[in-house]
Amino acid sequence: MKKVTIHEAKTHLSRLIRNALAGEEVIISRGNKPLVKLMVIEEATVKRKLGTAAGMISFSPDFNEPLDDFKDYMP
């Protein structure tokens, strides 16, 4: 685990990112108080599948018909 101050993190951000990508835990602190942990974002392992809701949604036969409330505005 690597601990650095905010000033060091600003100065060496690229190096700290490389370290985090290599698996090293990087803690950024103010004085002796740890504030944040720099870590790698894991990609989703499950891919989305299209069409999983097929057949679950239905529309009424008059779905595209004008609404009665708007008859005055229709040509």
C-alpha positions as CSV (number, residue, x, y, z in Angstrom):
1,M,0.0,0.0,0.0
2,K,1.4,3.4,-1.0
3,K,0.4,6.5,1.0
4,V,0.9,10.0,-0.6
5,T,-0.1,13.5,0.3
6,I,-2.4,15.6,-1.9
7,H,0.6,17.6,-3.1
8,E,2.5,14.4,-4.1
9,A,-0.6,13.1,-5.8
10,K,-1.0,16.2,-7.9
11,T,2.7,16.1,-8.8
12,H,2.9,12.4,-9.7
13,L,-0.7,11.5,-10.8
14,S,0.4,9.6,-13.9
15,R,2.8,7.4,-11.9
16,L,0.2,6.8,-9.2
17,I,-2.3,5.8,-11.9
18,R,0.2,3.3,-13.4
19,N,0.8,1.9,-9.9
20,A,-2.9,1.5,-9.3
21,L,-3.3,-0.2,-12.7
22,A,-0.5,-2.6,-11.7
23,G,-2.5,-3.6,-8.6
24,E,-1.0,-1.4,-6.0
25,E,-3.3,0.3,-3.5
26,V,-2.8,4.0,-3.4
27,I,-4.1,6.1,-0.5
28,I,-4.2,9.9,-0.8
29,S,-4.1,11.8,2.5
30,R,-4.1,15.2,4.0
31,G,-1.4,15.2,6.6
32,N,-1.9,11.9,8.4
33,K,-5.6,11.6,7.7
34,P,-6.4,9.3,4.7
35,L,-9.0,10.8,2.4
36,V,-9.4,8.7,-0.7
37,K,-8.2,5.5,-2.3
38,L,-7.1,5.4,-6.0
39,M,-8.4,2.2,-7.5
40,V,-9.0,0.6,-10.9
41,I,-12.6,0.5,-12.2
42,E,-13.5,-3.1,-13.0
43,E,-15.3,-3.6,-16.2
44,A,-18.7,-5.4,-16.2
45,T,-18.2,-9.1,-16.7
46,V,-21.8,-9.8,-17.8
47,K,-22.7,-8.6,-21.3
48,R,-26.2,-7.3,-21.8
49,K,-28.5,-9.3,-24.0
50,L,-31.0,-7.6,-26.3
51,G,-34.5,-8.8,-26.5
52,T,-34.9,-10.1,-23.0
53,A,-38.2,-8.2,-22.5
54,A,-39.7,-9.5,-25.8
55,G,-43.4,-10.2,-25.4
56,M,-43.6,-8.5,-22.0
57,I,-44.8,-5.2,-23.4
58,S,-48.1,-4.8,-25.3
59,F,-50.0,-1.8,-26.8
60,S,-53.7,-1.4,-27.2
61,P,-55.1,-1.5,-30.8
62,D,-56.0,2.2,-30.6
63,F,-52.5,3.3,-29.4
64,N,-51.9,5.6,-32.4
65,E,-55.4,7.1,-32.5
66,P,-55.9,10.8,-31.4
67,L,-57.0,11.4,-27.9
68,D,-60.5,12.7,-27.3
69,D,-59.0,15.6,-25.3
70,F,-57.2,16.9,-28.3
71,K,-59.9,16.7,-31.0
72,D,-60.3,20.5,-31.0
73,Y,-56.7,20.9,-32.0
74,M,-56.6,18.3,-34.8
75,P,-57.2,19.4,-38.4
